[in-house]
Amino acid sequence: MQPVVYANDQSHRRTILLVEDEPFVREATCSILENAGFCVLSATDACQALRLYEECNRPIDLIMTDMVLPGKTGQELGADLRTRSSQLKILVTSGYGNAEYDTEDVANRTYFLSKPYSRRSLVEKIEKILSPQILEHSATQAS
């Protein structure tokens, strides 16, 4: 397998808080993101994610969360974290084909990625989300 080369050379400065309760998916996703140059903090559930967010001594650029978590949905976790930072970007992932899960709200910085995802689609999605152009686009959409 050949390594995937990504265009964004600034990913090494980005921190992602990954919230995934399935150990294999969490470990594989961490590996993909770290190999792409991101700093990754991982949590197994919403409570641990909230604790990590509060204790982190650096800015978190993106929350990547599974939709279905023990005790709280990814959307509920996102709402909790938005009370701490309204500008926080959240990427929700799900393997369920439910239409209510796969909606994006760019104006509110909420994005969706369907499982299973490839290495390339995951990193490209995150780079697009973290790109400054997406904020400019959403600002012009709101006008």
C-alpha positions as a LaTeX table, in Angstrom:
\begin{tabular}{lrrr}
\hline
Residue & $x$ (\AA) & $y$ (\AA) & $z$ (\AA) \\
\hline
Met1 & 0.00 & 0.00 & 0.00 \\
Gln2 & 1.35 & 3.41 & $-0.94$ \\
Pro3 & 1.17 & 6.28 & 1.56 \\
Val4 & $-1.47$ & 8.90 & 0.91 \\
Val5 & $-0.10$ & 12.40 & 0.45 \\
Tyr6 & $-2.32$ & 15.24 & 1.64 \\
Ala7 & $-2.22$ & 18.80 & 0.40 \\
Asn8 & $-2.64$ & 20.57 & 3.73 \\
Asp9 & 0.77 & 21.13 & 5.26 \\
Gln10 & $-0.79$ & 22.88 & 8.27 \\
Ser11 & $-2.45$ & 19.75 & 9.66 \\
His12 & 0.48 & 19.30 & 12.06 \\
Arg13 & $-0.80$ & 22.30 & 14.01 \\
Arg14 & $-4.36$ & 20.97 & 14.32 \\
Thr15 & $-5.77$ & 19.10 & 17.30 \\
Ile16 & $-8.71$ & 16.73 & 16.95 \\
Leu17 & $-10.70$ & 15.27 & 19.82 \\
Leu18 & $-11.94$ & 11.89 & 18.57 \\
Val19 & $-14.91$ & 10.35 & 20.41 \\
Glu20 & $-15.53$ & 6.74 & 19.40 \\
Asp21 & $-16.69$ & 3.87 & 21.61 \\
Glu22 & $-15.62$ & 1.04 & 19.27 \\
Pro23 & $-11.95$ & 0.27 & 20.10 \\
Phe24 & $-10.97$ & $-0.90$ & 16.60 \\
Val25 & $-12.53$ & 2.10 & 14.87 \\
Arg26 & $-11.03$ & 4.49 & 17.44 \\
Glu27 & $-7.52$ & 3.04 & 17.09 \\
Ala28 & $-7.67$ & 2.90 & 13.29 \\
Thr29 & $-8.97$ & 6.46 & 13.05 \\
Cys30 & $-6.34$ & 7.75 & 15.48 \\
Ser31 & $-3.67$ & 6.09 & 13.37 \\
Ile32 & $-4.98$ & 7.61 & 10.15 \\
Leu33 & $-5.17$ & 11.09 & 11.64 \\
Glu34 & $-1.77$ & 10.92 & 13.34 \\
Asn35 & $-0.17$ & 9.67 & 10.11 \\
Ala36 & $-1.72$ & 12.68 & 8.36 \\
Gly37 & 0.00 & 14.96 & 10.89 \\
Phe38 & $-2.83$ & 15.79 & 13.28 \\
Cys39 & $-2.54$ & 15.75 & 17.06 \\
Val40 & $-5.28$ & 13.41 & 18.30 \\
Leu41 & $-6.89$ & 13.12 & 21.70 \\
Ser42 & $-9.25$ & 10.17 & 22.00 \\
Ala43 & $-12.22$ & 9.44 & 24.22 \\
Thr44 & $-14.47$ & 6.42 & 24.52 \\
Asp45 & $-17.63$ & 8.31 & 25.49 \\
Ala46 & $-19.12$ & 11.78 & 25.94 \\
Cys47 & $-18.16$ & 12.10 & 29.63 \\
Gln48 & $-14.51$ & 11.37 & 28.89 \\
Ala49 & $-14.62$ & 13.75 & 25.90 \\
Leu50 & $-15.97$ & 16.59 & 28.04 \\
Arg51 & $-13.26$ & 15.97 & 30.63 \\
Leu52 & $-10.51$ & 15.93 & 27.98 \\
Tyr53 & $-11.88$ & 19.10 & 26.42 \\
Glu54 & $-11.84$ & 20.90 & 29.77 \\
Glu55 & $-8.35$ & 19.66 & 30.69 \\
Cys56 & $-6.69$ & 20.23 & 27.31 \\
Asn57 & $-4.00$ & 22.90 & 27.45 \\
Arg58 & $-4.17$ & 23.68 & 23.72 \\
Pro59 & $-6.96$ & 24.70 & 21.37 \\
Ile60 & $-9.03$ & 21.86 & 19.95 \\
Asp61 & $-9.73$ & 22.53 & 16.29 \\
Leu62 & $-12.29$ & 19.80 & 15.68 \\
Ile63 & $-14.46$ & 17.35 & 17.58 \\
Met64 & $-14.96$ & 14.15 & 15.62 \\
Thr65 & $-17.66$ & 12.05 & 17.24 \\
Asp66 & $-19.65$ & 8.96 & 16.50 \\
Met67 & $-23.39$ & 9.62 & 16.43 \\
Val68 & $-24.20$ & 6.76 & 18.79 \\
Leu69 & $-22.27$ & 6.82 & 22.06 \\
Pro70 & $-22.92$ & 5.28 & 25.48 \\
Gly71 & $-25.19$ & 7.60 & 27.47 \\
Lys72 & $-25.31$ & 10.51 & 25.01 \\
Thr73 & $-25.50$ & 11.02 & 21.25 \\
Gly74 & $-22.82$ & 12.79 & 19.26 \\
Gln75 & $-25.31$ & 15.62 & 18.67 \\
Glu76 & $-25.90$ & 16.00 & 22.42 \\
Leu77 & $-22.15$ & 16.03 & 23.02 \\
Gly78 & $-21.79$ & 18.70 & 20.35 \\
Ala79 & $-24.48$ & 20.82 & 22.01 \\
Asp80 & $-22.72$ & 20.49 & 25.39 \\
Leu81 & $-19.39$ & 21.53 & 23.89 \\
Arg82 & $-20.97$ & 24.43 & 22.02 \\
Thr83 & $-21.87$ & 25.96 & 25.39 \\
Arg84 & $-18.11$ & 26.20 & 25.96 \\
Ser85 & $-17.22$ & 27.44 & 22.47 \\
Ser86 & $-19.82$ & 28.50 & 19.92 \\
Gln87 & $-17.16$ & 28.44 & 17.18 \\
Leu88 & $-16.27$ & 24.77 & 17.71 \\
Lys89 & $-16.35$ & 22.60 & 14.59 \\
Ile90 & $-17.96$ & 19.18 & 14.95 \\
Leu91 & $-17.73$ & 16.24 & 12.57 \\
Val92 & $-20.36$ & 13.57 & 13.27 \\
Thr93 & $-19.86$ & 10.07 & 11.87 \\
Ser94 & $-22.38$ & 7.27 & 11.62 \\
Gly95 & $-22.77$ & 3.90 & 10.00 \\
Tyr96 & $-26.55$ & 4.16 & 10.13 \\
Gly97 & $-28.42$ & 5.15 & 6.99 \\
Asn98 & $-30.82$ & 7.38 & 8.90 \\
Ala99 & $-31.42$ & 10.65 & 7.00 \\
Glu100 & $-31.58$ & 12.69 & 10.22 \\
Tyr101 & $-27.93$ & 11.79 & 10.92 \\
Asp102 & $-26.46$ & 12.69 & 7.57 \\
Thr103 & $-27.30$ & 16.39 & 7.45 \\
Glu104 & $-24.70$ & 19.10 & 7.59 \\
Asp105 & $-25.16$ & 22.58 & 9.00 \\
Val106 & $-22.14$ & 24.52 & 7.76 \\
Ala107 & $-23.42$ & 27.78 & 9.27 \\
Asn108 & $-23.35$ & 26.10 & 12.71 \\
Arg109 & $-20.06$ & 24.30 & 11.95 \\
Thr110 & $-21.57$ & 20.80 & 12.07 \\
Tyr111 & $-20.51$ & 18.28 & 9.43 \\
Phe112 & $-21.22$ & 14.64 & 8.65 \\
Leu113 & $-19.18$ & 11.71 & 7.35 \\
Ser114 & $-20.74$ & 8.32 & 6.66 \\
Lys115 & $-19.06$ & 5.12 & 7.87 \\
Pro116 & $-17.23$ & 3.27 & 6.61 \\
Tyr117 & $-14.90$ & 5.97 & 5.32 \\
Ser118 & $-11.58$ & 5.63 & 3.55 \\
Arg119 & $-8.34$ & 7.19 & 4.77 \\
Arg120 & $-8.45$ & 9.67 & 1.94 \\
Ser121 & $-12.10$ & 10.67 & 2.40 \\
Leu122 & $-11.59$ & 11.16 & 6.15 \\
Val123 & $-8.54$ & 13.38 & 5.85 \\
Glu124 & $-9.93$ & 15.32 & 2.90 \\
Lys125 & $-13.17$ & 15.96 & 4.80 \\
Ile126 & $-11.27$ & 17.22 & 7.85 \\
Glu127 & $-8.98$ & 19.40 & 5.78 \\
Lys128 & $-12.02$ & 20.90 & 4.07 \\
Ile129 & $-13.70$ & 21.55 & 7.43 \\
Leu130 & $-10.58$ & 23.17 & 8.87 \\
Ser131 & $-9.96$ & 25.26 & 5.76 \\
Pro132 & $-10.53$ & 29.01 & 6.25 \\
Gln133 & $-12.44$ & 29.12 & 2.94 \\
Ile134 & $-15.34$ & 27.13 & 4.36 \\
Leu135 & $-16.02$ & 29.91 & 6.88 \\
Glu136 & $-15.93$ & 32.53 & 4.15 \\
His137 & $-18.36$ & 30.44 & 2.10 \\
Ser138 & $-20.78$ & 29.96 & 5.00 \\
Ala139 & $-20.64$ & 33.71 & 5.77 \\
Thr140 & $-21.63$ & 34.55 & 2.20 \\
Gln141 & $-24.39$ & 31.94 & 2.31 \\
Ala142 & $-25.91$ & 33.62 & 5.38 \\
Ser143 & $-26.13$ & 37.03 & 3.65 \\
\hline
\end{tabular}
